Amino acid sequence: MAKILGPPSPNGSFVLILDKSIRDRLLRLYGGRIIVEDYGETVIVKTKSRRIAIEIIRRFQKYLKPI
């Protein structure tokens, strides 16, 4: 199985970069379990949960932005 998620950031959060068009859907689905920061046409999603990070990657793969 290919590696789809790297190590957490130094503060223990998994960080994902996604297109802004998915912002409201992410908040509706994951609410208090994620932190969403807006940066122009991009949103930065942070979560402490590896399971949630992997679920977001699998479910919203076409919205992921390269680093």
C-alpha positions as CSV (number, residue, x, y, z in Angstrom):
1,M,0.0,0.0,0.0
2,A,1.4,3.4,-1.0
3,K,2.1,5.9,1.7
4,I,-0.6,8.6,1.6
5,L,0.2,10.6,4.7
6,G,3.5,11.9,6.1
7,P,4.5,12.5,9.7
8,P,2.6,15.0,11.8
9,S,3.9,18.5,12.2
10,P,6.0,19.3,15.3
11,N,2.9,20.2,17.3
12,G,1.3,16.9,16.4
13,S,-1.2,18.0,13.7
14,F,-1.6,16.5,10.3
15,V,-1.7,19.3,7.7
16,L,-3.5,19.1,4.4
17,I,-3.8,21.8,1.7
18,L,-7.0,21.8,-0.3
19,D,-9.0,23.9,-2.7
20,K,-11.3,26.5,-1.0
21,S,-14.4,25.2,-2.8
22,I,-14.5,22.3,-0.4
23,R,-14.3,24.4,2.8
24,D,-18.0,24.4,3.8
25,R,-18.3,20.7,3.2
26,L,-15.3,19.9,5.3
27,L,-16.7,22.0,8.2
28,R,-20.1,20.4,7.9
29,L,-18.6,16.8,8.0
30,Y,-15.8,17.2,10.5
31,G,-16.8,20.3,12.5
32,G,-14.8,20.5,15.8
33,R,-12.4,17.8,14.8
34,I,-10.5,19.9,12.3
35,I,-9.1,23.5,12.1
36,V,-9.5,25.3,8.8
37,E,-7.5,28.3,7.8
38,D,-8.3,30.3,4.6
39,Y,-5.5,31.5,2.4
40,G,-6.9,33.0,-0.9
41,E,-8.1,30.1,-3.1
42,T,-6.6,27.5,-0.7
43,V,-7.5,26.2,2.7
44,I,-5.2,24.7,5.2
45,V,-6.8,21.8,7.2
46,K,-5.2,20.7,10.5
47,T,-6.3,17.7,12.5
48,K,-4.7,15.7,15.3
49,S,-6.4,12.5,14.1
50,R,-4.5,10.3,11.5
51,R,-7.8,8.6,10.7
52,I,-9.6,11.8,9.8
53,A,-6.6,13.0,7.7
54,I,-6.6,9.8,5.7
55,E,-10.4,9.9,5.3
56,I,-10.2,13.5,4.0
57,I,-7.4,12.5,1.6
58,R,-9.3,9.6,0.2
59,R,-12.7,11.3,0.0
60,F,-11.5,14.7,-1.4
61,Q,-8.4,13.6,-3.4
62,K,-9.3,15.7,-6.4
63,Y,-9.3,18.9,-4.2
64,L,-5.8,18.3,-2.8
65,K,-3.2,20.9,-3.8
66,P,0.5,20.1,-4.2
67,I,2.9,21.7,-1.7
